[in-house]
Amino acid sequence: MEAQGLQRADGSKIRALVVDDEESITQLVAMALRYEGWEVETAATGQEALDAMRSFAPDVAVLDIMLPDFDGMQLLARLRSAGQMFPVLFLTALDSVEDRVNGLTAGGDDYVVKPFSLEELIARLRGLVRRSQLTLAQHPDPVLRVGDLTLNEDSYEVERAGEPITVTNTEFELLRYLMRNPNRVLSKAQILDRVWAYDFTGKSTVVELYISYLRKKIDAGRVPMLHTVRGAGYMLKPVA
């Protein structure tokens, strides 16, 4: 199996979440996807999957239907009702026509039955990601909006409540990452990896420094949007 070099629009790695209570399957699929150059998280229960989806923000998910706490279709229903629209591939031992129809009707994008071909699974996931990226590309909007805060990715202009805010290139990249993940706690390690492309090896002070710079610019004299979640990271929230 040859790595294809598929990437996100911003050049970062595709993020995949693999959810299955059989560790041998999660490890096998995760290994193959990492060989593809993707970033992978795994989960063994529905609750672990929900937690991972909030913190990891996957581009695609491989989801078993039979999980120990609640089934994969219930999990997917929760995700779709919360506005999570990334593609989901069901990987399950349930192989009747009714099972397949139920999975796709529940909001799944593809359905693979165990035992499965690893090569076919990876090819289908590539296809789901490519179609998802094409859909996004057909509706380009360079302006990110969170509450009254806007960021134009083309012109590099930032405004809050219509007032221009001058930011440096690094502050812009940090704010862009925060605005692409509103209401989500981002750890210092995640921020370092996405904004500075550093491994998390004691350089967290640079994150703290730039968060403080950004907070002074976007929150000064206004209701705060940038919040510190003690022991976890940072979160950008629209003002209620």
C-alpha positions, 0 to 999 in steps of 0.5 A: 500500500503506497502512501498518497500524501493526501492533506488538509487544505491548510497543508496539515495532516488528515485527521482520522478517528478509529472507533472499535472495541476490538483493540486488534482492529483499531491498531491495525487500521491506525497503523495503516492510516499512519502509514498514509501520513494521517494523524490518528486517534482511537477509541473503544467506547462511544463516550471515548469517541465523543470526547475524542471528536471534541478534542481531536476534530477529525476529518473522517471517522471509522465507526463500529456499530456494536460498542459496549456503552451505546451503539455506533448509530446512536453515536452518529445521530448525536454527532449529526444533531450537533452539526458534526458533518465529517464523513463516517465509514461504518466498519461492522460485522452486521452484514444484512441489507437492512443493517447497511440501509440503517447505517446509511440512513442514520447518516453514515457515508459508507459501510464495510463489513468485517472481515475486510480488506485493509487496502479497500478500507483505506481506498474508501476512506481516501475517497470520502476525504477527497469528496469532503474536501471537494464539497468544501472547495466548491463553497469557498469563503475566506472569512472566518466568523466567531461571534462579532470577530472576523478574520479574512484569510485572503486579505489578512484582515481581522475585525471585532465588532467592525473595528480593525485589529492589527496582528502579526503573522504569528498572531494571525495564524494562532487566531486562525487556528482558534477560529477554526475550532470555536468552543473547543479546548485546544491544548498547548501541544496542539497549538504548538503543532499546528501554529509553530510545527514544534513537538511539545518539548517544553516550549509551552511558554511561547503559546502562553506569550502569544495568547496574552498578546492576542488577548490584549488585542481582541479582548481589550475593553470588550467582553472576553472571547479567549478563555484559559481552561486551567490544566487543559488549554485555551478556547475561543467562545463567541459572546452570548 
